[in-house]
Amino acid sequence: MRLNESSLVTPEPYHIPGYCGYCPQLKYKITETIGKTTHKLLTEKGCKSKQPVLVPLKETNFESTKDAIKLDLLGKREKNNCDKKYRAHMVSGYTGYIPKGQHYFGERYALFSRNAILHMEEERQRIDTSLNNLHNTVKCSTPMKPITDKKMMYFPKVLQHSLSPYTLSNNDPRKHMMSGYTGFVPRSREIIGSGYPKITNLALRHFANQCATNKILSEIASEPLSFEKPIHDFQRARSVYLNNYGMVPHYTGHIPGEKFRYGHTFGFSSSKKSCKV
């Protein structure tokens, strides 16, 4: 028996072990070697393809009118001073960026890159044409002539904002800053213990009076002036220490010289009599 007729040799066609390509229905076949399984799949009428594995590629027809215009556009781009990197025939395997490439997929690299570069070139020419038309329109249009020689001031009819508190008189109740105002208010740091509107009212009134005084002084600076400081009538403060009696026991305040006295009660020690002893 000859070798080619032996049952040990798998008949043609079949895929050798290690073949990583696609084979229809292969994942549903088990219990046989890869050679026998692929031989059955490649010869069965239900799985056998009508075309051989290596199908001849169709040559792209660039002779049509539309494709000829596209190739002519890309050819003009290469002749101009544009970037020489993007051409009509890009080398397969180029991993750089191709403009407009995100809009094309499902094609081989040469056709994909050609369509993307053509899209970019058409977009560039469209923008250049629009800019040229805009420049021509601006050149042809005559400048607008003014209707009047004098400009008219525009005053809106809506309610105007309130006047600044600085311009109001001291008797005006609106002469204060609104609560929450974070700007600087002159003379407001010297006043404490009141609400913000009252503090700002007093500060602005003080500031307005001072500005008026400075204005008067600047006008009569040559004349000698004398100012009298107002004397405030302060009530006499109440004495903390009693004259003839000592302090109440458990008094926790300060008593001058108390830490140097000993041998007496707290009442006698804190009285003025103890100072004479």
Backbone hydrogen bonds, N-H to C=O, Kabsch-Sander energy under -0.5 kcal/mol:
donor,donor_aa,acceptor,acceptor_aa,energy
5,E,2,R,-0.6
6,S,3,L,-1.3
9,V,6,S,-0.9
19,Y,16,I,-1.5
26,L,23,C,-1.5
28,Y,25,Q,-0.9
29,K,26,L,-1.5
37,T,33,T,-2.4
38,T,34,I,-2.2
39,H,35,G,-2.0
40,K,36,K,-2.1
41,L,37,T,-2.0
42,L,38,T,-2.2
43,T,39,H,-1.0
44,E,40,K,-1.9
48,K,44,E,-2.3
55,V,53,V,-1.2
62,F,60,T,-1.0
68,A,64,S,-2.2
69,I,65,T,-1.9
70,K,66,K,-1.9
71,L,67,D,-2.6
72,D,68,A,-2.0
73,L,69,I,-2.1
74,L,70,K,-2.3
75,G,71,L,-2.2
76,K,72,D,-2.1
77,R,73,L,-1.5
78,E,74,L,-1.7
79,K,75,G,-1.4
80,N,76,K,-1.7
82,C,77,R,-0.7
86,Y,83,D,-0.5
87,R,85,K,-0.7
90,M,88,A,-0.6
94,Y,91,V,-1.5
101,G,98,I,-1.8
103,H,100,K,-1.3
104,Y,101,G,-1.2
112,F,108,R,-2.6
113,S,109,Y,-2.8
114,R,110,A,-1.9
115,N,111,L,-2.2
116,A,112,F,-2.0
117,I,113,S,-2.4
118,L,114,R,-2.2
119,H,115,N,-2.2
120,M,116,A,-2.0
121,E,117,I,-2.2
122,E,118,L,-2.4
123,E,119,H,-2.1
124,R,120,M,-2.1
125,Q,121,E,-2.3
126,R,122,E,-2.0
127,I,123,E,-1.9
128,D,124,R,-2.3
129,T,125,Q,-2.3
130,S,126,R,-2.0
131,L,127,I,-2.3
132,N,128,D,-2.2
133,N,129,T,-2.2
134,L,130,S,-2.0
135,H,131,L,-2.4
136,N,132,N,-2.2
137,T,133,N,-2.0
138,V,134,L,-2.2
139,K,135,H,-2.1
140,C,136,N,-1.9
141,S,137,T,-1.7
155,F,153,M,-0.5
167,T,164,S,-1.4
168,L,164,S,-0.6
172,D,169,S,-1.2
175,K,172,D,-1.6
176,H,174,R,-2.2
181,Y,178,M,-1.9
188,S,185,V,-1.5
191,I,188,S,-0.9
199,I,195,G,-2.6
200,T,196,Y,-2.5
201,N,197,P,-1.9
202,L,198,K,-2.4
203,A,199,I,-2.4
204,L,200,T,-2.6
205,R,201,N,-2.1
206,H,202,L,-2.4
207,F,203,A,-2.4
208,A,204,L,-2.6
209,N,205,R,-2.4
210,Q,206,H,-2.2
211,C,207,F,-2.3
212,A,208,A,-2.3
213,T,209,N,-2.4
214,N,210,Q,-2.6
215,K,211,C,-1.9
216,I,212,A,-2.0
217,L,213,T,-2.6
218,S,214,N,-2.0
219,E,215,K,-1.1
220,I,216,I,-1.6
221,A,218,S,-0.6
223,E,220,I,-0.9
229,K,227,F,-0.5
232,H,230,P,-0.6
234,F,232,H,-1.2
251,Y,248,V,-1.3
258,E,255,I,-1.9
260,F,257,G,-1.1
261,R,258,E,-1.5
269,S,265,T,-2.7
270,S,266,F,-1.9
271,S,267,G,-0.5
271,S,268,F,-0.7
272,K,243,N,-0.6
274,S,268,F,-0.6
274,S,271,S,-0.7
276,K,272,K,-0.6
276,K,273,K,-1.0
277,V,273,K,-0.8
